[in-house]
Amino acid sequence: MRFGVIADDFTGGSDIASFFVKGGLSTVLYTGVPDIEEAPEAEVCVIALKTRTQPPKDAVKDSLEAIGWLKEQGAQQFYIKYCSTFDSTPEGNIGPICDAVMEELDVPNTILCPALPVNGRIVKEGCLYVNGVPLHKSSMKDHPLTPMWDCDLVHLMDAQSKFPSVKMSGDLNKEEVNERISRIIAEHSHFYIIPDYETEEDAEKLVQLFGELKLITGGSGLAYPLAKMYKENAEADGFERSHSPALLLAGSCSEATRNQIREFEQSGGKTYFMDPLKLISGEEKVERIWNVISQNKEESILVYSSDTPEKVRDIQQRGKEEVAGRLEKATADLAELAVQAGFHRIIVAGGETSGAVAKRLGYKGYHIGDSISPGVPIMIPIEDSRIRMVFKSGNFGKSDFFLQALSLT
């Protein structure tokens, strides 16, 4: 095993897995720490946790457990994968997790590299931008669980981490970088390096500078060049398309997902709005929604609870955890019913929603196939090769994402 990866949620895990596969490394993805003594042979093992929104202590505990299992499997390098929009509050969880893993692996430094230029996320002068807009001024400022309050990564980490962070310009060469690191090591036992990363070409340089670090942290932007560095000109395994009916589920309220729902509807796709307030009051029930789905089994249907940030805030007055929990349970119920009824294509938008569906369906591991869009692969459960699953982070994909997913799965 070359790389052992822990991801902060399920879609984050499938995201980085897809880039390692694209670069030619065989990859398996697990939901949680596997309950097996020995993993299948693979060059990359990704463990998807739920540390994005856990209490910090629980997030650290689960991360260290996963790192311990990967160490036992012989992983040579480790990668902490978090969201490319660094979605974390001042209390954590990125800082506490990275601090704990850096100490566990006994490494003096690592990089913070959330950028993913192919999806519009870049780091310039230590600040994170989303499609050219500073993070805290982008639509991510309204994220219902982890609103973005600053774009300066040093400021974000200073609020979370017990170790300092330093910015490094993108025009430094390896000798200059090593010289600067040597000076910092003389003053600090542990620290973070925040390199600029604005273009795909920057990724190649960053891998040359930092690719051999025992620990790397960031988004999925470095996975592809890292894979290429270790395995040139390889191709991922191909999987045949499925011709079974498809159920599409959307819980994300991001602007990207709302646009994708709109385009799916405008294309003539069948949709059903799962009203959170009606679900909580009992006026809406999973059984009724499933009746609508099962009566139209020959065509794909998109069930969504996505809404505008303003309406989400109004709904959350009923209790953020209650609303989220009820929606995740309902979505997971529908996915389970669909698979039992012979729907072999399940396409999910939203990190928390994807995690709930993945947990309910209970598959322990996945083969990673081709990507629908950057960071969003087709996944085939190791336990049932008939199934095609797609789990998408809310912000990923172009407006025709759902249509593309149906055409490629």
Secondary structure, DSSP 8 states (H G I E B T S, - for coil): --EEEEESSHHHHHHHHHHHHHTT--EEEEESS-SSSS--S-SEEEEE--TTSS-HHHHHHHHHHHHHHHHHTT-SEEEEE--TT---BTTBSHHHHHHHHHHHTT-SEEEEE--BGGGTEEEETTEEEETTEEGGGSGGGG-SSS----SBHHHHHHTT-SS-EEEE-TT--HHHHHHHHHHHHTT-SSEEEEE-B-SHHHHHHHHHHHTT-SEEEESSTTHHHHHHHHSTT----------S-EEEEE---SHHHHHHHHHHHHTT-EEEE--HHHHHHTSS-HHHHHHHHHHTTTS-EEEE----HHHHHHHGGG-HHHHHHHHHHHHHHHHHHHHHTT--EEEEESHHHHHHHHHHH---EEEEEEEEETTEEEEEETT-TT-EEEEE-TT-S-TTHHHHHHHH-
